[in-house]
Amino acid sequence: MKRIKVIRESRGLSQADVAKAINVSQSCVAKWESGGVYPRAQLLPQIARILDCTIDELFKGEEDFRG
């Protein structure tokens, strides 16, 4: 989910902005961005809406990050 960071930053949003909008902690967003964990599936539509992108865009290139 490293794309979350790329898209978030391109939109001028902070981790705190995203966290507040979907009612999770900032550390959750940081973990998603570091690739440590994935967000719960039910949060993906909200994340995409906040970042003004599609769910597919959140995963685009994700196969490049998997080892």
C-alpha positions as CSV (number, residue, x, y, z in Angstrom):
1,M,0.0,0.0,0.0
2,K,2.9,2.3,-0.5
3,R,0.8,4.0,-3.2
4,I,-1.3,5.5,-0.5
5,K,1.6,7.7,0.5
6,V,2.3,8.7,-3.1
7,I,-1.3,9.6,-3.8
8,R,-1.8,11.2,-0.3
9,E,1.2,13.5,-0.8
10,S,0.2,14.4,-4.3
11,R,-3.2,15.6,-2.8
12,G,-1.4,17.7,-0.1
13,L,-2.9,15.6,2.7
14,S,-1.1,14.5,5.9
15,Q,-1.3,11.1,7.5
16,A,-3.4,12.8,10.2
17,D,-5.8,14.1,7.7
18,V,-6.4,10.7,6.2
19,A,-6.6,9.0,9.6
20,K,-9.2,11.6,10.9
21,A,-11.3,11.2,7.8
22,I,-11.7,7.5,8.2
23,N,-11.6,7.3,12.0
24,V,-8.3,5.4,12.4
25,S,-5.1,6.3,14.2
26,Q,-2.3,8.0,12.3
27,S,-0.1,5.0,13.2
28,C,-2.4,2.8,11.1
29,V,-1.9,5.0,8.1
30,A,1.8,5.0,8.7
31,K,1.8,1.2,8.8
32,W,-0.1,1.0,5.6
33,E,2.3,3.3,3.9
34,S,5.3,1.4,5.1
35,G,3.9,-1.8,3.6
36,G,3.8,-3.5,7.0
37,V,0.0,-4.1,6.9
38,Y,-2.9,-3.6,4.6
39,P,-6.0,-1.6,5.5
40,R,-9.2,-3.6,6.1
41,A,-11.1,-4.2,2.9
42,Q,-14.1,-2.3,4.2
43,L,-11.9,0.9,4.5
44,L,-10.7,0.8,0.9
45,P,-13.7,2.7,-0.6
46,Q,-13.3,5.4,2.1
47,I,-9.6,5.7,1.5
48,A,-10.1,5.9,-2.3
49,R,-12.8,8.6,-1.8
50,I,-10.6,10.7,0.5
51,L,-7.6,10.4,-1.9
52,D,-9.8,11.0,-4.9
53,C,-8.7,7.9,-6.7
54,T,-10.0,4.4,-7.4
55,I,-9.4,1.3,-5.3
56,D,-7.4,-0.1,-8.3
57,E,-5.1,2.9,-8.2
58,L,-4.3,2.1,-4.6
59,F,-3.0,-1.2,-5.7
60,K,-1.4,-0.2,-9.0
61,G,2.2,-1.4,-9.0
62,E,1.7,-3.3,-5.8
63,E,3.2,-6.4,-7.3
64,D,6.4,-4.5,-7.7
65,F,6.6,-4.1,-3.9
66,R,6.0,-7.8,-3.0
67,G,9.1,-9.9,-2.6
